[in-house]
Amino acid sequence: MLCFTLHVMRLMHRLFVRKELETLWGPASMTPQPRDVREMIAHLRWFLRLGPRPRFDHFTYWEKFDYWAVFWGMGVIGSSGLVLWFPEFFAKMLPGSWFNIALLIHGEEGLLAVGFIFTIHFFNSHLRPEKFPMDPVIFTGRVTEHELLEERPAEYERLAAERRLDELEVDEAPVWLPTLAKAVALVAVTLGLLMVGLILYAVLASF
């Protein structure tokens, strides 16, 4: 909840203090836009070999989906969690039936989040052939020029046209970071697959 609060405060600061309106629209915005719908359709066509691969920019449609799933889920799991955490306080304002609803919502949202993270999110971010077993960008904060050109050609061309590629160039990551990424990947993938297996077992056992 602290992380979520700080994130929202940072967004408000960027919007109202620094006047960075590109936070709300444009290639560096997490706001869903018509371009995302076109790219999603084009991506599906590419999967079926019916068209070329979309030319993605800074954020893709699935990254925005991930972001807003967490944003919405934080409100759901956070509010229900607070009700369950401080029942005496909220019992002064809420009827008893709401605690049963909060317990159900909290558990289902947690299960949904875990299932989504270790299947859809893991595949999109780490388990794709070009990233397996883990994309080290979460540790390094860096992508190579080849990766940028290959995966987000629209962003590469935009930055090149703005003559900003040189200013974004940084030194290579320390040599120990890839080793750390592989170690974390092994643990995360193992725990993730175990968790998905337990979810499937619980679902099948309920029938």
Secondary structure, DSSP 8 states (H G I E B T S, - for coil): -HHHHHHHHHHHIIIIIS--GGGTSSTT--S--HHHHHHHHHHHHHHTTSS------SS-HHHHHHHHHHHHHHHHHHHHHHHHHSHHHHHTTS-THHHHHHHHHHHHHHHHHHHHIIIIIHIIIIISTTTTT--THHHH----HHHHHHH-HHHHHHHHHTT-TGGG------THHHHHHHHHHHHHHHHHHHHHHHHHHHHHHT-
